[in-house]
Amino acid sequence: MRVGLGGRQGGRRIDLVLGLLVAAGVLTGIAANTIGVNWPLDLIQLHAGAALAILLLAPWKFVVIRRGLRRARRPRRVKALSIALAVLVLVAIASGLLHSTGHAEFLGPLTLMQIHVGSALGALAAVVAHFLLHAVRPRRADADRRALLRLAVLGAGAAVATAAWDAWAATGRRFTGSVPKPALEVTSWLDDAVQEIDPARWRLRVGTATFDLAAVRGLPHERFAAILDCTSGWYSGQQWDGVRLSTLLAAAGAPAGGWRSVEVRSTTGYARWFGAETLDDVWLATAVGGEPLPYGHGFPARIVAPGRRGFWWVKWVSSIQPSARPPWAQSVFPLS
């Protein structure tokens, strides 16, 4: 017996595919927003493809939702959850597509990325709740030849739609999904306020040594290019002046071994741990564009970590300490 997409069996399969697409969209989005290196697998393209595949399925899902809302026996909480899920998914997709054009950044007090991430996480929670309240379990028959063919057509359609969007509407994004900015924007982690530090009173603790600003600037500095790719959804390439952390630790007389990472801490209390083997490729910067760092960009000194997302670039650095803590023993994405 042939089962169409409009039947009950077809609706169940649509729910399964949509659940997988929402999960794939959230997972690829988190990975693209966290990982600072360009993998051979283009995560942001997979992220966009999952979103556009959801839009391609939307007409059939609308039929399924309308049929479910008309059923008197279906609990109101299930109906409300279905509507909430549909709204959250559409908001997440719309905000993501609008952000990718580079023409808009804010919607009221929130950035498009905040709306995008918040609605996507809400949609994932709604998917889980929906499956708990209205379980849709896979069956062996779901993987028949006709279903696999339809999935292949859906995948091809999503790939074509993604390529068309990138060619005609989206701006030149990085592999993280960030859009280009000619200049750095002032951003801080969560509720950290811009620190207006008195340079005459600022001190940097490195191991057991203490440096004032003149001493830090007197260390061997290099001028280099690096791209700051912020998790707010933008990136900007700049020229920086800084001293490598390996050089800084040597100048401080830190022991050559016996530690696995260095803890870099801000005056705000924010901290990240960098592996001991990576310190040749991480800088303590004191200038950008040939000028001292502005307060909003970390004056008097900040971390510049090429190949890592912006949350690794600790601002207003006050302490750099060797640590026995392995660098993996921290949250992949900072939680505070």
C-alpha positions in Angstrom: 0.0 0.0 0.0 1.4 3.4 -0.9 1.7 5.9 1.9 1.6 9.6 0.8 3.1 12.5 2.7 -0.4 13.7 3.6 -1.4 10.4 5.4 -0.8 9.6 9.1 2.2 7.5 8.3 3.6 10.3 6.1 3.0 12.8 8.9 4.9 10.6 11.3 7.9 10.4 9.0 7.9 14.1 8.5 8.0 14.6 12.2 11.0 12.2 12.4 12.9 14.0 9.7 12.1 17.4 11.1 13.3 16.3 14.6 16.6 15.1 13.1 17.0 18.3 11.1 16.4 20.5 14.1 18.9 18.5 16.1 21.4 18.6 13.2 20.9 22.4 12.9 21.6 23.0 16.6 24.6 20.7 16.8 26.3 22.1 13.6 25.5 25.7 14.8 27.1 25.1 18.2 30.1 23.5 16.6 30.6 26.2 14.0 30.1 28.9 16.8 32.7 27.2 19.0 35.5 25.8 16.8 37.9 28.3 15.4 39.5 26.2 12.7 38.2 25.5 9.2 37.5 21.8 9.0 37.3 20.0 5.6 33.6 19.5 6.6 32.0 22.9 6.2 29.8 23.1 9.3 28.1 26.3 8.5 27.0 25.0 5.1 25.6 21.9 6.8 23.9 24.3 9.3 22.3 26.3 6.5 21.4 23.2 4.6 19.5 21.8 7.6 17.6 25.1 8.0 16.6 25.3 4.3 15.6 21.6 4.3 13.2 22.5 7.1 11.7 25.3 5.0 11.3 22.9 2.1 9.4 20.5 4.4 7.3 23.3 5.9 4.2 23.0 3.5 3.8 19.3 4.4 4.4 20.0 8.1 1.7 22.7 7.9 -0.8 20.1 6.7 0.3 17.8 9.6 -0.1 20.6 12.2 -3.5 21.7 10.9 -4.8 18.1 11.0 -3.4 17.7 14.6 -5.1 20.9 15.8 -8.4 19.7 14.5 -8.3 16.5 16.5 -10.5 17.0 19.6 -8.9 14.1 21.5 -5.3 15.5 21.2 -4.3 17.2 24.5 -4.1 21.0 24.5 -0.6 21.0 25.8 0.5 18.9 22.8 -1.2 21.4 20.4 0.3 24.3 22.2 3.8 22.7 22.0 3.4 22.1 18.3 2.6 25.7 17.7 5.4 26.9 19.9 7.9 24.6 18.1 6.8 25.9 14.7 7.2 29.5 15.8 10.6 28.9 17.4 11.9 27.1 14.3 10.7 29.8 12.0 12.2 32.6 14.1 15.5 30.7 14.3 15.7 30.3 10.5 14.5 33.8 9.7 17.0 35.4 12.1 19.8 33.3 10.8 19.1 34.0 7.1 18.8 37.7 7.8 22.1 37.7 9.7 23.8 36.0 6.8 23.0 38.9 4.5 25.1 41.3 6.6 22.5 44.0 6.3 21.1 43.8 9.8 22.6 43.2 13.2 20.0 44.2 15.8 16.3 43.6 16.3 15.3 45.9 19.1 17.7 45.5 22.1 18.8 42.0 20.9 21.2 41.0 18.2 20.1 38.7 15.5 22.6 36.1 16.7 21.1 36.2 20.2 17.6 35.7 18.8 18.9 33.0 16.5 20.7 31.0 19.2 18.0 31.5 21.8 15.2 30.4 19.5 17.2 27.4 18.2 17.9 26.2 21.7 14.2 26.7 22.6 13.2 24.7 19.5 15.5 21.9 20.5 13.9 21.8 24.0 10.5 21.9 22.3 11.4 18.9 20.1 12.5 16.9 23.1 9.3 17.8 25.0 7.2 17.1 21.9 8.7 13.6 21.5 8.1 12.9 25.2 4.5 14.0 25.1 3.7 12.7 21.7 6.2 10.0 21.0 7.1 9.4 17.4 9.3 6.3 17.2 11.2 5.2 14.2 10.3 1.9 12.6 12.1 -0.4 10.2 9.7 0.5 7.4 10.8 4.1 7.7 14.0 3.3 5.9 12.4 1.8 2.8 13.5 2.7 -0.7 10.8 5.3 -1.3 11.7 7.1 2.0 15.4 7.1 1.2 14.7 8.4 -2.2 12.7 11.2 -0.7 15.5 12.0 1.7 17.9 12.2 -1.2 15.6 14.6 -3.1 15.3 16.7 0.1 19.1 16.8 0.5 19.6 17.8 -3.1 17.0 20.5 -2.8 18.6 21.8 0.4 22.0 21.8 -1.3 20.7 23.8 -4.3 18.8 26.2 -2.0 21.9 26.8 0.1 24.1 27.5 -2.9 21.5 29.8 -4.4 21.2 31.7 -1.1 24.9 32.1 -0.8 25.2 33.3 -4.4 22.3 35.8 -4.4 21.5 36.9 -0.8 24.2 36.1 1.7 27.4 38.1 2.2 30.9 36.6 2.3 30.7 34.7 5.6 33.6 32.8 7.2 33.3 29.1 7.9 31.9 30.1 11.3 29.0 31.9 9.8 30.4 35.3 10.9 29.9 38.3 8.6 32.8 40.8 7.8 33.3 44.1 9.7 35.9 46.7 8.6 36.6 47.6 12.3 36.5 45.8 15.6 33.3 46.1 17.6 33.2 46.5 21.3 31.8 43.3 22.9 32.2 41.7 26.3 31.4 38.2 27.6 27.9 38.1 29.1 27.6 41.0 31.6 31.3 42.1 31.8 31.5 45.9 31.6 34.3 47.7 29.8 37.2 48.2 32.2 38.7 51.7 32.3 42.0 50.8 33.9 44.5 53.4 35.1 47.7 52.5 33.2 49.9 53.9 35.9 48.4 51.5 38.5 48.0 48.4 36.3 50.2 45.4 37.0 50.5 42.1 35.3 51.3 39.1 37.4 53.2 36.4 35.4 54.2 33.5 37.7 56.0 35.1 40.6 57.0 38.2 38.6 55.2 41.5 38.2 55.3 43.8 35.2 54.0 47.3 34.8 52.9 48.6 31.4 56.3 50.0 30.5 57.9 46.7 31.2 55.4 44.8 29.1 55.9 47.2 26.2 59.7 46.8 26.6 59.5 43.1 25.8 60.1 41.9 22.2 57.0 42.7 20.3 55.9 41.6 16.9 53.5 43.0 14.4 51.2 40.4 12.9 47.9 40.0 11.2 45.1 38.1 12.9 41.3 37.7 12.5 39.1 38.2 15.5 36.0 36.1 14.9 33.5 37.0 17.5 30.7 34.6 18.6 28.4 37.6 18.2 28.5 36.8 14.5 31.1 39.1 13.0 34.8 39.0 12.1 37.5 41.6 11.4 41.1 41.2 10.4 43.5 43.6 12.0 47.3 44.3 12.6 48.3 43.6 16.2 51.4 44.4 18.2 52.2 41.9 21.0 54.6 39.6 22.7 54.3 35.8 22.5 53.2 34.2 25.8 56.2 31.9 25.5 58.5 34.9 25.5 56.6 36.6 28.3 56.9 33.5 30.5 60.6 33.2 29.8 61.1 36.9 30.7 59.2 36.2 34.0 61.5 33.4 34.8 58.8 30.7 34.8 60.2 27.2 35.0 60.4 25.4 31.7 58.4 22.3 32.8 56.2 21.0 35.4 52.9 22.6 34.2 50.4 21.8 31.5 48.7 25.1 30.8 48.7 28.8 31.6 45.7 30.4 33.2 45.0 33.8 31.6 42.7 35.9 33.8 41.0 39.2 33.3 40.4 42.0 35.9 36.7 41.0 35.5 37.5 37.4 36.8 37.0 35.8 33.3 39.6 33.2 32.5 40.7 30.7 29.9 43.5 28.0 30.0 45.9 27.7 27.1 47.9 24.5 26.6 51.7 24.8 27.3 52.5 23.6 23.8 50.4 26.4 22.1 52.1 29.4 23.7 54.2 30.3 20.7 51.0 31.0 18.8 49.3 33.1 21.5 50.1 36.8 22.0 49.6 39.3 24.7 48.8 42.4 22.6 49.2 46.0 23.6 48.2 47.7 20.3 46.0 47.3 17.3 46.3 49.1 14.0 49.5 50.7 15.2 47.7 52.4 18.2 47.4 51.5 21.9 44.4 49.3 22.6 41.2 51.3 23.3 39.5 50.5 26.6 36.7 48.7 24.8 39.2 46.4 23.2 41.1 45.4 26.3 43.5 48.2 27.2 46.2 47.9 28.5 46.7 44.3 27.3 44.6 41.5 25.9 45.1 38.1 24.4 45.2 37.5 20.7 44.8 33.9 19.8 44.6 33.3 16.0 42.5 30.3 15.0 40.4 30.6 18.2 37.0 32.2 18.6 36.7 35.6 20.3 35.9 34.2 23.7 39.5 33.0 23.9 40.8 36.5 23.4 40.7 37.6 27.1 40.6 41.3 27.6 42.1 43.5 30.4 44.5 40.8 31.3 45.8 41.0 34.9 47.3 37.6 35.5 49.1 34.8 33.5 49.9 31.8 35.7 51.4 28.4 34.9 49.0 25.7 35.9 48.9 21.9 36.4 45.3 22.0 35.0 45.1 20.4 31.6 43.6 22.8 29.0 40.8 20.3 28.2 39.5 20.6 31.8 37.4 23.6 31.0 34.1 24.1 29.3 34.4 24.1 25.5 32.2 27.2 25.6 32.7 29.4 28.7 29.8 29.3 31.1 30.6 32.4 33.2 
